[in-house]
Each structure stands twice: as C-alpha cells, then as structure tokens.
Amino acid sequence: MDLQDQLKNLFPDHVDETPVAVDSKKKDLWLQDDPIICKYEKRKGKPITILEGYTGATEDFKALAKELKTKLSVGGSFKEDKIIIQGDYRDKIMAMLKEKGFNVKRVGG
C-alpha cells in the first residue's frame, strides 16, 4: 500500500484536483507533401549529412534538428534552412523521419 492509497483511506471524500501536466515541448511538426532531401557530402575531407527542402515553420525545423542531433549523439548545425549533421547518418535519419511521417528522398550515392 503506497502513500496515495493510505491518503485515500484516511480522506475518502477528497477529490484530487491536481492539473494534468501537458508537455508543451511535444508539439506536432508540420508534415508536407514534398519529400525532405537527405544528401551526403564531404567538406574538408569529413562526411556530413544535409537535410533540406522543409517548407514548414523555421522553429519546427530547428526543433527537428535538435531532436536528430540528440538522438544520434552527434554535432551539427542549422543554417540557411538546412540541417547539417556531422557524419554519414542517412539511413538512421531517414528511418527516424519516416517514423514521424515525413516523406524522405535520398540523394548523393
């Protein structure tokens, strides 16, 4: 018997009025008809993955960039409406985006 059950036994008429916590960070991203382009390049000899072609709000694309970098545990940046991820993670990124409901097109090898 935990504390909540003990309190219910002591005060059976009490109504729990605690507001349900709403996770404001979990908002849906705007899905689009055109696919997001996922391409591979090398800059200064190092591999990078570039995502471009998102037509929604910039804040949503920035949130998506942060989520991808966190899940992959890699560095990256958001510049000029492009997400740049350090390393070749095309397969993992495409799987994550398809899971979220995005159309993704692989470009560059």
BELQUISUL-V815961 format. One record per backbone hydrogen bond with DSSP energy under -1.0 kcal/mol. NH is the residue of the N-H (numbers start at 0). CO is the residue of the C=O. Records with the same first field share a line. If there is no record, write none. Layout:
NH = CO  CO
This chain:
5 = 1
6 = 2
7 = 3
8 = 4
9 = 5
10 = 6
13 = 10
23 = 21
26 = 24
35 = 102
36 = 51
37 = 104
38 = 49
40 = 47
42 = 45
45 = 42
47 = 40
48 = 84
49 = 38
50 = 82
51 = 36
60 = 56
61 = 57
62 = 58
63 = 59
64 = 60
65 = 61
66 = 62
67 = 63
68 = 64
69 = 65
70 = 66
71 = 67
72 = 68
73 = 68
76 = 83
78 = 81
81 = 78
82 = 50
83 = 76
84 = 48
85 = 74
86 = 46
88 = 86
92 = 88
93 = 89
94 = 90
95 = 91
96 = 92
97 = 93
98 = 94
99 = 95
101 = 96
104 = 35
106 = 37
